[in-house]
Amino acid sequence: MYNYQDLLNAGLKAAKIAGEILRNGYGTNFIIESKSEKNDLVTEFDKKSEIAIIDFLKSQYPESDFLAEESGLSNSDSDLRWIIDPLDGTVNFAHGIPIFAVSIAAEYKQEIVCGVIYQPLLQESFTAIKNGGAFFNSTPIRVSNVHDFSRSFLVTGFPYNIARHGRNWGEHFLSIVRSGVPVRRLGSAALDLAYTAAGRFDGFWEIGLSPWDVAAGILLVKEAGGLVMNYEGDEYSLGNDSIIACTPSIYQELSERMN
């Protein structure tokens, strides 16, 4: 059995180590490569950040497993697994847009028990512990208290591969925009979830995300009093193809628009 606060402290320290690497690399000349999709990019700083995170967490918890965006899955049959996105918002980072984050979650016996999302340029940290609440720079946070969907402020993302992740995403987007509800597209699912947990946005939806995009963020939203579901109306599980995260009072209408 692990102390969840100790796990969180280690995750936050790792995120800040990676954040310093990203701050130093931001705006410089660096190598950019494409993954399987032409606009799904990876930079040398994604890789440097991930190596630094894993090295630090291994020094603290050498028995750990890891699921990381760039290096994939390690498997030592440990009960403790770290789920890591070393640079969420790579396309923004590569184009000099200051919207990106580090996301780290700890999973114990297949349950997410703590998470951290760190925005290195603003040095904003969003953290959560299972049954222990959600925090912004150590201050407790809650999802927004908006009750009228028409007055909500939402955020979403679009999949790189429309053919594989179609699911009428365009119709969903247009349905909400046509209703007059403002929607943003930041390009970082981790920050979308962190900002929803902090009440900056009232809700978020997207399709085609990977576990490292959302693992820390879903715990943040839940611990801040929000709902995290899939389009089918079930509680979201890592690996689901769709996600809705929002303040409870707008869930019903947002869910209906997804279906």
N, C-alpha and C positions, 0 to 999 in steps of 0.2 A: 504494500500500500504506500502510495506517495503522498507527500504533503503538497496540496494543489497550489498553495501560495508560493512554495519554493519552486515549483514548476513554472509558475507565471513569472517569478522574478528572473529565472534563467531565460525564459523566452523573451522577456523584455530586454534583458541585457544583450542577447543575441541580435535582436531587432535593431538595437541602437548601434551595435558594432557594424552591422550591415548598412544601417542608415548613414554612417559616416563614410563608408565606401561609396555609396550612391551620391552623397553630397559632393564628395571630391571629384566624382566622375561626371556629374551633371554639367552639361554645357561644354564639355571638352570634345576632342576628336577621338572616336573609338570605333571598334569593329561592330558592324551590324550585319546579322545574317537572317535569313528567312527560315521558318520551320516548314511544316507540310503545307500550310496555307501562305500565299504570297505576302499577305499583310500581317501575318502572325510572326512577329519579330523576336529575336533574342540578341542581346548585346554581351560584350565581354563583362559588363558589370552585373548582369544577371548571374553569370557564372561565378564571378568573384564574390558577390554577395552570398550566394548559396554555399559556397565552400566555407566562408567565414562562419556562417550560421551553424552548419553541421559540425565544423571543427570545435566550436565553442560548446555546443550542446553535448557532443561526445565527451568532452573533457569533464562535463558535469554529470552526465548520465551515460556512461560508456555502453550500457546494455541496450540503448535505445534502437528502435527501428526508425526509418525515415521514409516519408513519401514527399518528394520534392519535385518541383516543376521541371527542372533541368536534368537532374540525375535519376529521376524515377523512384522506384521502390527498392529499398533494402529490406531484407527479411532475415531476422535472427530469432523469430518466434517470441519476441519480447511482448509483454503486456503494455509497454509504453511505446507509443509511436508519435513522432513529430510530423505534422503536415505543414509544408513550407512553400510559400511563394516568395522568392527572394526579391522580386521586383514586379509588383502588380501594377500594370500601366506602362509596359515596356515601350509601346508605340509612342505614348506621350513623352517618355524619357528620351527616346531616340530623336524626337523632333523638337526637343527643347521646351516642351510644355510641362509646367511644374505641378502635375497632378499624377502622383504615383505613391506607392506605399510598399512596406514590407509586411507580410502576413505570416504569423506563426501560431499554430494551435497544437496543444498536447492532447493526445487521445489515450485514455487508459482503459484497457479491456473493451475496446471498440466504442468508447463513449468520450466525446469531447469534454474535457474537464477544465481547460483554461485556454485563453486565446489573447493575442495581442496584434493590433494593427498600428503601424507606426509610420507617420508621414514625416520623412526626414528633413525636408526643407523648412517646414513650419515647426518641427520638433513636437508634433502632437502625437500623443499615445492614447490609444483606446484599448482598454483591457477588460477582461471578464473572467470570473471563476464560477464554475457550476455551483448554483445555489448561494453564490456570494455576491451577486450584483455585477453591474457594469460601470466603468469609470472612464472619464476623460481627464488625463493628467492628474489622476488620484481623486478627482471630484466625481461623486455619483451622477449618473445620467439616466434618463428615462426617455422612452419614445414620446413623440408629440401627443398632445391631447386634442388634436383636430377631430371634429366629429362629422363634419360635412365634407363628403368626397369632393364636391365641386369647389371647395376651398383648399384642397390638398395641394401639395408640392411634391412631385414624384421624380424618380430617376430610373433610368433603364440602360440597357446595353444591347448591342446587336451582334449576332454571331458572325464569325469570319466566313463560315461555310453555310450559305443560305440553303443549298440543296440538302445538306445533311440535317440541318437544324431548322427547317422552315417553320413548321407549326404555326403558320399564320401570324408570325411576329409583326408583319407590316400592318395587318388589319387591327391587331391589338393596339399598336402605337397610334394609328390614325383614329381609332375609336376614342381614345383618351384625349388626344390633341384636339379633335373636333368638338369635344365637350367643353373646351376652354380651360382645361386643367394644365398648368405649366409643367413641362417635363424637361429634364436635363439628361445629357449623355456625357458622363465624365471620362469614361475609358478606363475605369478601375473599379471592378466589382467589390474589392475589399473596402475601398473608401465609400462606395455606395452604401454598403451595409453598416459601416462604422458611423456614417453620417445619419443613417436612418435610426440607429440605436441612440444617437445623441439628440434626435429630434430636429436635426437640420433639414432632413427630408421626412415626409410622412410615409413614404412607401417606395418599394423597389421591386422590379420584376425583370427576369431575363431567362434565356434558354441557353443550353449548350455549355454550361460552366463546368469546370473541373473541381475536384475536392479542394485543391490548394487555393482556389479562388475564394472559397466561401467558408472554409472550416472555422476560422477564427470569427468571422463576421456573423455566422448564424448563432453562435453562442452569445455574442455581444447583443444582438437584437432580442433574443429570448430573455437574457438576464436584465435587459432594460425594459421588459414588459411587453415586447412585441410578439407577433406571430410570424412563424417561418413555415410555409407550406409549399407544396407543389401544385401544379395547375389542376390536378385531379382531386384536390381537397384533402390530401393526406399530409401529415406532418413531414416536413422535408427530411430526407436522409441523404448522406453523401453519395454521390453517384446519380441522383435524380437528374433528369434532363431539363427540368423547369423549376423555378423558384419564385415565390412571392414572399416578401418580408415587409411588414408594415405595422403601423399602430392598429390595434384590434378594431377600432371603430370604423375604419374604412375597408376592412378586409372583404366584407361581403360584396360590395360593389366592384372592387378591384378584381376579385376572383371571377365574378360574373363576366366581366369584360374579357378575361382571358379564355373564357369558355363560350 
